[in-house]
Amino acid sequence: MQKMRIGVAGASGRMGRTLIEAVTAAADAELVAALDIAEAPLLGTDAGAALGIATGVTIGADLAGGLGNAEFLIDFTRPAGTLQHLEACRKAGVKMIIGTTGFDAAGRAQIEQAARDISIVFAPNMAVGVNLVFRLLDVAARVLSSGYDVEIIEAHHKHKVDAPSGTALRMGEVVAAALGRDLGECAVYGREGHTGERDASTIGFATVRGGDIVGDHTVLFAGTGERVEITHKAASRMPYALGALRAARFLRDRPTGLYDMQDVLGLR
């Protein structure tokens, strides 16, 4: 089978470099484009220079030109940039794997509309382990539906710009759905001062930012005399990159449609 022709957005960033490392190491993939903004510090250099490897692909800001030979674009950047890339991919017929978080309702709707013309995997977390946790949370919430308070605690590095994380929010959505609740109505995103007793119908979120924490997530089910904690900790960004490659393989024979990692992993 022909190798997957993959472009990487945000190629100068931490996640971009990890994606480039994963793509170049995969036997069934070929890096054909490395894209970034015009002000990116590594613009004009080999995409593998920061990794100590030569890819033969130069980091560039020409989006249309970069997509010219690509079959897929993997994007873990920021909402505004991803939506710009989305429209370019839609015009060029390039499939997308979107790991960007922090979209508003209009941004998510734009992704849904684009999926009528191209195939897209859009997920707040591409790691296989995290997506298994989503399934475990659904089971746990159904079993612990009465008498247990739910709190979600997440920690990330100091450079992360959105909070709570997209993964934490997705965890909340999974738990809320299993409990027959609407997360938009029952979520509590911060507590301070005299808050009164905890409302048993709420799902609480706590956010930590500091250092170089890649990503820790814990969902706590606190009952009387016992606690159940389901935790995922990422030691590096590589699980997200490997999950993105798995998503690309899933899309190879799918010309259109919007999917997430539950579809990719057959957990739907």
JOMO-V612592 format. One line per field, one symbol per residue. phi: phi as a letter, one per 30 degrees, with the letter a starting at -180 (. if undefined). psi: psi as a letter, one per 30 degrees, with the letter a starting at -180 (. if undefined). A space follows every 50 residues. Layout:
phi->???
psi->???
This chain:
phi->.dddcccbdidddddedddddddddddcbbdcabcaddcddceicddced cibcciccdbcddddddecccbbcbbcbeddddddeddddddicdbcccd cjddddddddddddddcbcbcbbdacddddddeedddddddddcdbibcc bccbbbddddccaddeddddedddddddcicceeccdbcabaidcidddd ddbcbbbbblhcedlbbbcccccdiabcbcbbbcdaddeddddddddddd decbdbjcbbdddecicd
psi->kkkkjkkklhffleeeeeeeeeeffkfglkjfkjkllfgkfgkflkfgef fgljfgkkklgjeeeefegkekkkjhbleeeeeeeeeeeeefhklkjjgk lgkaeeeeeeeeefffflkkjjkfkfkeeefeeeeeeeeeeeehfkgkkk kkkkkllffkfkklleeeeeeeeeeeeffhljefffkjgkkkajfllkkf fljlkkkkklbgkejkkkkkjjajglkkkjkkkkflfeeeeeeeeeeeee fegjellklafeeeghg.
